[in-house]
Amino acid sequence: MALQLVNRKDELQALNSLFSKKDAAEYVSNTETGVVLIDGEKKAIPINDVQSLFVFGEVDVNTKLLVFLSQHGIPMHVFNYYGYYSGSYYPRERLLSGFLLVRQVEHYLNAERRLKIAKEIVFTACDNLLANLRYYQRQGRDVAGRVEGVEREKQLAGNAGSISELMGCEGRAREHYYSSFESVLRPGFEFKERSRNPPENMVNCLISFGNSLLYGTVLSEVYHTQMNPTVSFLHEPGERRYSLALDLSEVFKPVIVDKVIFNLINNRIIKPEHFHEELKGCYLVDHGRRIFLKEYDDKLRTTIKHPKLGRSVSYQRLIRLECYKMVRHLLGEGEYKGYRDR
């Protein structure tokens, strides 16, 4: 649990991450509390309840804050003017394990081991795509052809002999899935195909923004494990990105981001006036972004009955558990099986 920092003090409420907006914040620290200045009034934040910091807009940051975040192991994710991910302040890792790092690299360098993990990520992602499609199929939506397309690509993925071939199957499965959105979403939110940099319409805008948030959320959960975020299996490790977060995000995009979008659009929570067009792209206005953040955080805090643990866990906790499953696989203590939505 954590807090949301916004410009109006009556909107301060308990959330999973600290979302910081505009010029509202000034931080002072001690060993237990972050003090936040909101509209001239100081608010105390139990820092032990803050898992990560998401920064939007123009916020002044000084070294005192960075030291404070490092002391408490809180990653900070920065988003640009348009609301999309720009970078992260990743505190010095405290849960170091040279042995696990060696095992993680060994699995990456061994083509067979890497492909096994990557296939399970794609299989899980496809199953979660299918779970969404079948839900709407039961609601009478015309998505039968898309279900068959995703199932076909999942089967082809099982026969893939390389990462590039596997990525092709995953990409085509998502194309089939996204082509169902016109049947799933209410009129007024047309969606033909996925577009990025910039997103060309309202639905693409929501997908890009949600995926950016999920990337930051997954990266924060990886930080709280002993895994190295730059060594991945499905996505190729590269410079200037935490590719392991990209891997694990594939599992949860249909479970978290897409369900948030479906709810926002189909229940008329978000509307065309919450968007604006600029430089041939479509972006959320501040109020629309705030609506999405609230819905996204509510989803992370939603609890479900875990089939194996026999107790209720939040969706955010599910991401951490997914990381732990990966750790056990790398250490040879169990086979990685991704989370499949019910």
TORROSE-498607 format. One record per residue (C-alpha): residue number from 1; chain; x, y, z. Coordinates in pm, whole numbers. Each point is the difference from the previous one (the first is absolute). Example, Ala and Ser with C-alpha at 12.3 -4.5 7.8 and 13.67 -1.06 7.14 Angstrom:
<recs>
<rec i="1" ch="A" c1="1230" c2="-450" c3="780"/>
<rec i="2" ch="A" c1="137" c2="344" c3="-66"/>
</recs>
This chain:
<recs>
<rec i="1" ch="A" c1="0" c2="0" c3="0"/>
<rec i="2" ch="A" c1="109" c2="359" c3="-55"/>
<rec i="3" ch="A" c1="-139" c2="341" c3="-81"/>
<rec i="4" ch="A" c1="-106" c2="201" c3="-301"/>
<rec i="5" ch="A" c1="135" c2="352" c3="-17"/>
<rec i="6" ch="A" c1="-218" c2="238" c3="-201"/>
<rec i="7" ch="A" c1="-60" c2="373" c3="-14"/>
<rec i="8" ch="A" c1="-314" c2="2" c3="212"/>
<rec i="9" ch="A" c1="36" c2="-117" c3="357"/>
<rec i="10" ch="A" c1="-349" c2="-152" c3="9"/>
<rec i="11" ch="A" c1="112" c2="-248" c3="-265"/>
<rec i="12" ch="A" c1="279" c2="-143" c3="215"/>
<rec i="13" ch="A" c1="-81" c2="-364" c3="62"/>
<rec i="14" ch="A" c1="156" c2="-338" c3="71"/>
<rec i="15" ch="A" c1="141" c2="-163" c3="-314"/>
<rec i="16" ch="A" c1="263" c2="-256" c3="-93"/>
<rec i="17" ch="A" c1="250" c2="249" c3="-138"/>
<rec i="18" ch="A" c1="72" c2="366" c3="50"/>
<rec i="19" ch="A" c1="-116" c2="185" c3="-312"/>
<rec i="20" ch="A" c1="149" c2="351" c3="-5"/>
<rec i="21" ch="A" c1="-155" c2="281" c3="-209"/>
<rec i="22" ch="A" c1="124" c2="340" c3="-114"/>
<rec i="23" ch="A" c1="160" c2="243" c3="246"/>
<rec i="24" ch="A" c1="-191" c2="-123" c3="303"/>
<rec i="25" ch="A" c1="281" c2="-170" c3="188"/>
<rec i="26" ch="A" c1="288" c2="91" c3="222"/>
<rec i="27" ch="A" c1="167" c2="-285" c3="188"/>
<rec i="28" ch="A" c1="162" c2="-1" c3="344"/>
<rec i="29" ch="A" c1="110" c2="-324" c3="158"/>
<rec i="30" ch="A" c1="73" c2="-177" c3="324"/>
<rec i="31" ch="A" c1="43" c2="-368" c3="80"/>
<rec i="32" ch="A" c1="-368" c2="-91" c3="-7"/>
<rec i="33" ch="A" c1="-196" c2="265" c3="-189"/>
<rec i="34" ch="A" c1="5" c2="200" c3="-318"/>
<rec i="35" ch="A" c1="-157" c2="341" c3="47"/>
<rec i="36" ch="A" c1="-183" c2="129" c3="-306"/>
<rec i="37" ch="A" c1="-103" c2="362" c3="-48"/>
<rec i="38" ch="A" c1="-338" c2="13" c3="-177"/>
<rec i="39" ch="A" c1="-153" c2="342" c3="-63"/>
<rec i="40" ch="A" c1="202" c2="137" c3="290"/>
<rec i="41" ch="A" c1="-108" c2="-272" c3="242"/>
<rec i="42" ch="A" c1="238" c2="-271" c3="119"/>
<rec i="43" ch="A" c1="-111" c2="-361" c3="-16"/>
<rec i="44" ch="A" c1="192" c2="-284" c3="163"/>
<rec i="45" ch="A" c1="50" c2="-317" c3="-206"/>
<rec i="46" ch="A" c1="90" c2="-331" c3="170"/>
<rec i="47" ch="A" c1="296" c2="-69" c3="-224"/>
<rec i="48" ch="A" c1="-6" c2="-373" c3="74"/>
<rec i="49" ch="A" c1="-334" c2="-16" c3="-180"/>
<rec i="50" ch="A" c1="141" c2="148" c3="-323"/>
<rec i="51" ch="A" c1="120" c2="-256" c3="-255"/>
<rec i="52" ch="A" c1="77" c2="226" c3="-294"/>
<rec i="53" ch="A" c1="-28" c2="360" c3="-119"/>
<rec i="54" ch="A" c1="-157" c2="94" c3="-334"/>
<rec i="55" ch="A" c1="73" c2="359" c3="-105"/>
<rec i="56" ch="A" c1="-212" c2="187" c3="-257"/>
<rec i="57" ch="A" c1="42" c2="359" c3="-113"/>
<rec i="58" ch="A" c1="251" c2="252" c3="131"/>
<rec i="59" ch="A" c1="121" c2="-105" c3="346"/>
<rec i="60" ch="A" c1="317" c2="135" c3="162"/>
<rec i="61" ch="A" c1="227" c2="-277" c3="129"/>
<rec i="62" ch="A" c1="314" c2="48" c3="211"/>
<rec i="63" ch="A" c1="272" c2="-233" c3="127"/>
<rec i="64" ch="A" c1="-164" c2="-12" c3="342"/>
<rec i="65" ch="A" c1="-298" c2="-174" c3="-155"/>
<rec i="66" ch="A" c1="220" c2="-240" c3="-199"/>
<rec i="67" ch="A" c1="196" c2="-95" c3="312"/>
<rec i="68" ch="A" c1="-327" c2="-45" c3="187"/>
<rec i="69" ch="A" c1="-139" c2="-228" c3="-272"/>
<rec i="70" ch="A" c1="324" c2="-202" c3="-5"/>
<rec i="71" ch="A" c1="-2" c2="-44" c3="376"/>
<rec i="72" ch="A" c1="-349" c2="-146" c3="-14"/>
<rec i="73" ch="A" c1="38" c2="-193" c3="-328"/>
<rec i="74" ch="A" c1="-267" c2="191" c3="-195"/>
<rec i="75" ch="A" c1="36" c2="15" c3="-382"/>
<rec i="76" ch="A" c1="-115" c2="320" c3="-169"/>
<rec i="77" ch="A" c1="-150" c2="-9" c3="-350"/>
<rec i="78" ch="A" c1="-17" c2="321" c3="-203"/>
<rec i="79" ch="A" c1="-258" c2="69" c3="-273"/>
<rec i="80" ch="A" c1="20" c2="272" c3="-263"/>
<rec i="81" ch="A" c1="-236" c2="283" c3="-91"/>
<rec i="82" ch="A" c1="-223" c2="-240" c3="-193"/>
<rec i="83" ch="A" c1="-17" c2="-248" c3="286"/>
<rec i="84" ch="A" c1="233" c2="-265" c3="-139"/>
<rec i="85" ch="A" c1="293" c2="-168" c3="168"/>
<rec i="86" ch="A" c1="331" c2="188" c3="-22"/>
<rec i="87" ch="A" c1="223" c2="-179" c3="249"/>
<rec i="88" ch="A" c1="51" c2="-125" c3="352"/>
<rec i="89" ch="A" c1="209" c2="80" c3="303"/>
<rec i="90" ch="A" c1="98" c2="-351" c3="104"/>
<rec i="91" ch="A" c1="149" c2="7" c3="352"/>
<rec i="92" ch="A" c1="308" c2="-198" c3="85"/>
<rec i="93" ch="A" c1="-100" c2="-364" c3="11"/>
<rec i="94" ch="A" c1="-8" c2="-143" c3="350"/>
<rec i="95" ch="A" c1="-112" c2="-357" c3="-73"/>
<rec i="96" ch="A" c1="314" c2="-98" c3="-188"/>
<rec i="97" ch="A" c1="75" c2="-363" c3="-87"/>
<rec i="98" ch="A" c1="302" c2="-77" c3="-214"/>
<rec i="99" ch="A" c1="-109" c2="-363" c3="-22"/>
<rec i="100" ch="A" c1="-344" c2="89" c3="-138"/>
<rec i="101" ch="A" c1="154" c2="246" c3="-246"/>
<rec i="102" ch="A" c1="225" c2="-275" c3="-133"/>
<rec i="103" ch="A" c1="-298" c2="-233" c3="-33"/>
<rec i="104" ch="A" c1="-205" c2="269" c3="-174"/>
<rec i="105" ch="A" c1="276" c2="62" c3="-255"/>
<rec i="106" ch="A" c1="51" c2="-373" c3="-50"/>
<rec i="107" ch="A" c1="-368" c2="-41" c3="-89"/>
<rec i="108" ch="A" c1="27" c2="288" c3="-245"/>
<rec i="109" ch="A" c1="315" c2="-136" c3="-167"/>
<rec i="110" ch="A" c1="-139" c2="-353" c3="-31"/>
<rec i="111" ch="A" c1="-231" c2="13" c3="-303"/>
<rec i="112" ch="A" c1="-214" c2="-294" c3="115"/>
<rec i="113" ch="A" c1="-50" c2="134" c3="354"/>
<rec i="114" ch="A" c1="-72" c2="350" c3="-123"/>
<rec i="115" ch="A" c1="-253" c2="-121" c3="-256"/>
<rec i="116" ch="A" c1="-179" c2="-207" c3="265"/>
<rec i="117" ch="A" c1="-55" c2="302" c3="224"/>
<rec i="118" ch="A" c1="-93" c2="223" c3="-294"/>
<rec i="119" ch="A" c1="-256" c2="-253" c3="-125"/>
<rec i="120" ch="A" c1="-167" c2="-17" c3="339"/>
<rec i="121" ch="A" c1="-26" c2="380" c3="5"/>
<rec i="122" ch="A" c1="-165" c2="-3" c3="-344"/>
<rec i="123" ch="A" c1="-228" c2="-293" c3="87"/>
<rec i="124" ch="A" c1="-114" c2="180" c3="315"/>
<rec i="125" ch="A" c1="-54" c2="328" c3="-184"/>
<rec i="126" ch="A" c1="-206" c2="-179" c3="-268"/>
<rec i="127" ch="A" c1="-210" c2="-179" c3="263"/>
<rec i="128" ch="A" c1="-74" c2="333" c3="167"/>
<rec i="129" ch="A" c1="-92" c2="154" c3="-335"/>
<rec i="130" ch="A" c1="-233" c2="-293" c3="-60"/>
<rec i="131" ch="A" c1="-155" c2="38" c3="347"/>
<rec i="132" ch="A" c1="-104" c2="356" c3="-89"/>
<rec i="133" ch="A" c1="-128" c2="-99" c3="-343"/>
<rec i="134" ch="A" c1="-203" c2="-293" c3="133"/>
<rec i="135" ch="A" c1="-158" c2="220" c3="263"/>
<rec i="136" ch="A" c1="-133" c2="232" c3="-270"/>
<rec i="137" ch="A" c1="-91" c2="-297" c3="-218"/>
<rec i="138" ch="A" c1="-228" c2="-115" c3="281"/>
<rec i="139" ch="A" c1="-150" c2="350" c3="-2"/>
<rec i="140" ch="A" c1="-99" c2="-52" c3="-362"/>
<rec i="141" ch="A" c1="278" c2="203" c3="-163"/>
<rec i="142" ch="A" c1="126" c2="-105" c3="-343"/>
<rec i="143" ch="A" c1="352" c2="-109" c3="92"/>
<rec i="144" ch="A" c1="0" c2="-370" c3="-102"/>
<rec i="145" ch="A" c1="239" c2="59" c3="-289"/>
<rec i="146" ch="A" c1="243" c2="186" c3="226"/>
<rec i="147" ch="A" c1="-9" c2="-284" c3="252"/>
<rec i="148" ch="A" c1="96" c2="-243" c3="-274"/>
<rec i="149" ch="A" c1="279" c2="233" c3="-115"/>
<rec i="150" ch="A" c1="156" c2="25" c3="345"/>
<rec i="151" ch="A" c1="-32" c2="-376" c3="55"/>
<rec i="152" ch="A" c1="170" c2="-64" c3="-334"/>
<rec i="153" ch="A" c1="292" c2="229" c3="84"/>
<rec i="154" ch="A" c1="38" c2="-158" c3="341"/>
<rec i="155" ch="A" c1="27" c2="-340" c3="-166"/>
<rec i="156" ch="A" c1="259" c2="131" c3="-245"/>
<rec i="157" ch="A" c1="194" c2="151" c3="291"/>
<rec i="158" ch="A" c1="34" c2="-348" c3="146"/>
<rec i="159" ch="A" c1="189" c2="-106" c3="-312"/>
<rec i="160" ch="A" c1="218" c2="311" c3="-18"/>
<rec i="161" ch="A" c1="370" c2="-77" c3="-22"/>
<rec i="162" ch="A" c1="134" c2="348" c3="72"/>
<rec i="163" ch="A" c1="-80" c2="310" c3="198"/>
<rec i="164" ch="A" c1="-65" c2="205" c3="-314"/>
<rec i="165" ch="A" c1="-249" c2="-260" c3="-125"/>
<rec i="166" ch="A" c1="-167" c2="-5" c3="341"/>
<rec i="167" ch="A" c1="-24" c2="380" c3="8"/>
<rec i="168" ch="A" c1="-168" c2="-12" c3="-341"/>
<rec i="169" ch="A" c1="-267" c2="-236" c3="134"/>
<rec i="170" ch="A" c1="-55" c2="222" c3="303"/>
<rec i="171" ch="A" c1="-32" c2="310" c3="-217"/>
<rec i="172" ch="A" c1="-253" c2="-161" c3="-233"/>
<rec i="173" ch="A" c1="-202" c2="-130" c3="297"/>
<rec i="174" ch="A" c1="-28" c2="355" c3="131"/>
<rec i="175" ch="A" c1="-106" c2="123" c3="-345"/>
<rec i="176" ch="A" c1="-288" c2="-249" c3="6"/>
<rec i="177" ch="A" c1="-83" c2="108" c3="353"/>
<rec i="178" ch="A" c1="7" c2="372" c3="-73"/>
<rec i="179" ch="A" c1="-218" c2="-51" c3="-307"/>
<rec i="180" ch="A" c1="-277" c2="-110" c3="239"/>
<rec i="181" ch="A" c1="-13" c2="339" c3="174"/>
<rec i="182" ch="A" c1="-256" c2="142" c3="-242"/>
<rec i="183" ch="A" c1="-237" c2="-275" c3="113"/>
<rec i="184" ch="A" c1="91" c2="33" c3="367"/>
<rec i="185" ch="A" c1="2" c2="379" c3="48"/>
<rec i="186" ch="A" c1="-305" c2="225" c3="-8"/>
<rec i="187" ch="A" c1="-67" c2="221" c3="-306"/>
<rec i="188" ch="A" c1="201" c2="319" c3="-17"/>
<rec i="189" ch="A" c1="333" c2="-165" c3="77"/>
<rec i="190" ch="A" c1="104" c2="-134" c3="-339"/>
<rec i="191" ch="A" c1="313" c2="-211" c3="-22"/>
<rec i="192" ch="A" c1="146" c2="-137" c3="-323"/>
<rec i="193" ch="A" c1="357" c2="-91" c3="87"/>
<rec i="194" ch="A" c1="270" c2="59" c3="258"/>
<rec i="195" ch="A" c1="197" c2="324" c3="-46"/>
<rec i="196" ch="A" c1="279" c2="144" c3="213"/>
<rec i="197" ch="A" c1="223" c2="306" c3="13"/>
<rec i="198" ch="A" c1="-239" c2="170" c3="-21"/>
<rec i="199" ch="A" c1="-325" c2="-188" c3="71"/>
<rec i="200" ch="A" c1="-244" c2="101" c3="-273"/>
<rec i="201" ch="A" c1="-330" c2="-32" c3="185"/>
<rec i="202" ch="A" c1="-158" c2="-23" c3="344"/>
<rec i="203" ch="A" c1="27" c2="-377" c3="40"/>
<rec i="204" ch="A" c1="366" c2="-5" c3="-106"/>
<rec i="205" ch="A" c1="60" c2="284" c3="245"/>
<rec i="206" ch="A" c1="-145" c2="-203" c3="287"/>
<rec i="207" ch="A" c1="194" c2="-313" c3="-96"/>
<rec i="208" ch="A" c1="331" c2="188" c3="-18"/>
<rec i="209" ch="A" c1="-60" c2="183" c3="327"/>
<rec i="210" ch="A" c1="-110" c2="-316" c3="181"/>
<rec i="211" ch="A" c1="294" c2="-202" c3="-128"/>
<rec i="212" ch="A" c1="238" c2="274" c3="116"/>
<rec i="213" ch="A" c1="-149" c2="-14" c3="349"/>
<rec i="214" ch="A" c1="19" c2="-378" c3="8"/>
<rec i="215" ch="A" c1="366" c2="7" c3="-106"/>
<rec i="216" ch="A" c1="78" c2="223" c3="297"/>
<rec i="217" ch="A" c1="-205" c2="-216" c3="235"/>
<rec i="218" ch="A" c1="169" c2="-322" c3="-113"/>
<rec i="219" ch="A" c1="344" c2="160" c3="21"/>
<rec i="220" ch="A" c1="-72" c2="104" c3="359"/>
<rec i="221" ch="A" c1="-93" c2="-358" c3="88"/>
<rec i="222" ch="A" c1="313" c2="-138" c3="-168"/>
<rec i="223" ch="A" c1="204" c2="245" c3="209"/>
<rec i="224" ch="A" c1="-127" c2="-169" c3="315"/>
<rec i="225" ch="A" c1="142" c2="-336" c3="-111"/>
<rec i="226" ch="A" c1="356" c2="-115" c3="-65"/>
<rec i="227" ch="A" c1="-42" c2="-13" c3="-380"/>
<rec i="228" ch="A" c1="188" c2="231" c3="-233"/>
<rec i="229" ch="A" c1="-254" c2="206" c3="-200"/>
<rec i="230" ch="A" c1="224" c2="28" c3="-309"/>
<rec i="231" ch="A" c1="31" c2="-376" c3="-68"/>
<rec i="232" ch="A" c1="-312" c2="-127" c3="-175"/>
<rec i="233" ch="A" c1="-114" c2="-300" c3="-201"/>
<rec i="234" ch="A" c1="-278" c2="93" c3="-244"/>
<rec i="235" ch="A" c1="113" c2="355" c3="-78"/>
<rec i="236" ch="A" c1="361" c2="45" c3="-101"/>
<rec i="237" ch="A" c1="207" c2="166" c3="273"/>
<rec i="238" ch="A" c1="132" c2="334" c3="-118"/>
<rec i="239" ch="A" c1="124" c2="335" c3="111"/>
<rec i="240" ch="A" c1="-212" c2="259" c3="184"/>
<rec i="241" ch="A" c1="-290" c2="-229" c3="89"/>
<rec i="242" ch="A" c1="-101" c2="-249" c3="267"/>
<rec i="243" ch="A" c1="-101" c2="-280" c3="-232"/>
<rec i="244" ch="A" c1="-101" c2="-249" c3="270"/>
<rec i="245" ch="A" c1="-285" c2="238" c3="90"/>
<rec i="246" ch="A" c1="-109" c2="-18" c3="-365"/>
<rec i="247" ch="A" c1="-8" c2="-381" c3="22"/>
<rec i="248" ch="A" c1="-218" c2="-14" c3="310"/>
<rec i="249" ch="A" c1="-222" c2="283" c3="-120"/>
<rec i="250" ch="A" c1="-119" c2="-221" c3="-286"/>
<rec i="251" ch="A" c1="-168" c2="-229" c3="253"/>
<rec i="252" ch="A" c1="-193" c2="281" c3="171"/>
<rec i="253" ch="A" c1="-97" c2="233" c3="-285"/>
<rec i="254" ch="A" c1="-328" c2="-189" c3="-70"/>
<rec i="255" ch="A" c1="-62" c2="-57" c3="371"/>
<rec i="256" ch="A" c1="50" c2="357" c3="123"/>
<rec i="257" ch="A" c1="35" c2="262" c3="-274"/>
<rec i="258" ch="A" c1="-254" c2="-132" c3="-249"/>
<rec i="259" ch="A" c1="-264" c2="-63" c3="267"/>
<rec i="260" ch="A" c1="46" c2="354" c3="130"/>
<rec i="261" ch="A" c1="-52" c2="133" c3="-354"/>
<rec i="262" ch="A" c1="-309" c2="-214" c3="-59"/>
<rec i="263" ch="A" c1="-152" c2="120" c3="327"/>
<rec i="264" ch="A" c1="80" c2="367" c3="-60"/>
<rec i="265" ch="A" c1="-147" c2="4" c3="-350"/>
<rec i="266" ch="A" c1="-296" c2="-237" c3="30"/>
<rec i="267" ch="A" c1="-121" c2="149" c3="328"/>
<rec i="268" ch="A" c1="35" c2="354" c3="-141"/>
<rec i="269" ch="A" c1="249" c2="102" c3="269"/>
<rec i="270" ch="A" c1="236" c2="146" c3="-257"/>
<rec i="271" ch="A" c1="-138" c2="208" c3="-285"/>
<rec i="272" ch="A" c1="125" c2="172" c3="-317"/>
<rec i="273" ch="A" c1="37" c2="331" c3="185"/>
<rec i="274" ch="A" c1="273" c2="-159" c3="212"/>
<rec i="275" ch="A" c1="232" c2="-6" c3="-304"/>
<rec i="276" ch="A" c1="165" c2="259" c3="-220"/>
<rec i="277" ch="A" c1="184" c2="-22" c3="-331"/>
<rec i="278" ch="A" c1="345" c2="147" c3="-45"/>
<rec i="279" ch="A" c1="279" c2="-57" c3="-256"/>
<rec i="280" ch="A" c1="-207" c2="-265" c3="-181"/>
<rec i="281" ch="A" c1="-37" c2="-195" c3="323"/>
<rec i="282" ch="A" c1="-274" c2="-54" c3="257"/>
<rec i="283" ch="A" c1="69" c2="54" c3="370"/>
<rec i="284" ch="A" c1="-184" c2="11" c3="330"/>
<rec i="285" ch="A" c1="-67" c2="337" c3="159"/>
<rec i="286" ch="A" c1="87" c2="37" c3="369"/>
<rec i="287" ch="A" c1="-348" c2="-94" c3="120"/>
<rec i="288" ch="A" c1="-10" c2="-303" c3="-228"/>
<rec i="289" ch="A" c1="342" c2="-110" c3="121"/>
<rec i="290" ch="A" c1="-118" c2="33" c3="359"/>
<rec i="291" ch="A" c1="-304" c2="-218" c3="-76"/>
<rec i="292" ch="A" c1="221" c2="-268" c3="-155"/>
<rec i="293" ch="A" c1="244" c2="6" c3="293"/>
<rec i="294" ch="A" c1="-282" c2="-44" c3="249"/>
<rec i="295" ch="A" c1="-146" c2="-294" c3="-191"/>
<rec i="296" ch="A" c1="342" c2="-155" c3="-54"/>
<rec i="297" ch="A" c1="86" c2="21" c3="367"/>
<rec i="298" ch="A" c1="-338" c2="-140" c3="101"/>
<rec i="299" ch="A" c1="74" c2="-298" c3="-224"/>
<rec i="300" ch="A" c1="341" c2="-55" c3="160"/>
<rec i="301" ch="A" c1="-160" c2="2" c3="344"/>
<rec i="302" ch="A" c1="-282" c2="-238" c3="-100"/>
<rec i="303" ch="A" c1="41" c2="-339" c3="167"/>
<rec i="304" ch="A" c1="-76" c2="-346" c3="-133"/>
<rec i="305" ch="A" c1="15" c2="-347" c3="154"/>
<rec i="306" ch="A" c1="336" c2="-149" c3="-94"/>
<rec i="307" ch="A" c1="-54" c2="-358" c3="-125"/>
<rec i="308" ch="A" c1="316" c2="-138" c3="161"/>
<rec i="309" ch="A" c1="49" c2="219" c3="306"/>
<rec i="310" ch="A" c1="-365" c2="-32" c3="101"/>
<rec i="311" ch="A" c1="-21" c2="363" c3="110"/>
<rec i="312" ch="A" c1="-84" c2="336" c3="-151"/>
<rec i="313" ch="A" c1="278" c2="196" c3="-168"/>
<rec i="314" ch="A" c1="-2" c2="326" c3="-193"/>
<rec i="315" ch="A" c1="87" c2="26" c3="-367"/>
<rec i="316" ch="A" c1="310" c2="196" c3="96"/>
<rec i="317" ch="A" c1="104" c2="-286" c3="229"/>
<rec i="318" ch="A" c1="-58" c2="-242" c3="-288"/>
<rec i="319" ch="A" c1="272" c2="181" c3="-194"/>
<rec i="320" ch="A" c1="245" c2="-49" c3="288"/>
<rec i="321" ch="A" c1="-99" c2="-368" c3="22"/>
<rec i="322" ch="A" c1="66" c2="-31" c3="-374"/>
<rec i="323" ch="A" c1="353" c2="130" c3="64"/>
<rec i="324" ch="A" c1="49" c2="-254" c3="277"/>
<rec i="325" ch="A" c1="-110" c2="-281" c3="-231"/>
<rec i="326" ch="A" c1="260" c2="112" c3="-249"/>
<rec i="327" ch="A" c1="265" c2="3" c3="272"/>
<rec i="328" ch="A" c1="-84" c2="-356" c3="102"/>
<rec i="329" ch="A" c1="22" c2="-111" c3="-362"/>
<rec i="330" ch="A" c1="343" c2="157" c3="-43"/>
<rec i="331" ch="A" c1="122" c2="-167" c3="319"/>
<rec i="332" ch="A" c1="-133" c2="-339" c3="-111"/>
<rec i="333" ch="A" c1="-255" c2="-14" c3="282"/>
<rec i="334" ch="A" c1="-308" c2="-20" c3="-222"/>
<rec i="335" ch="A" c1="-122" c2="47" c3="-355"/>
<rec i="336" ch="A" c1="-130" c2="343" c3="-93"/>
<rec i="337" ch="A" c1="-372" c2="4" c3="-74"/>
<rec i="338" ch="A" c1="-146" c2="341" c3="-69"/>
<rec i="339" ch="A" c1="-311" c2="143" c3="163"/>
<rec i="340" ch="A" c1="-314" c2="-78" c3="-196"/>
<rec i="341" ch="A" c1="-310" c2="207" c3="59"/>
<rec i="342" ch="A" c1="-322" c2="-178" c3="81"/>
</recs>
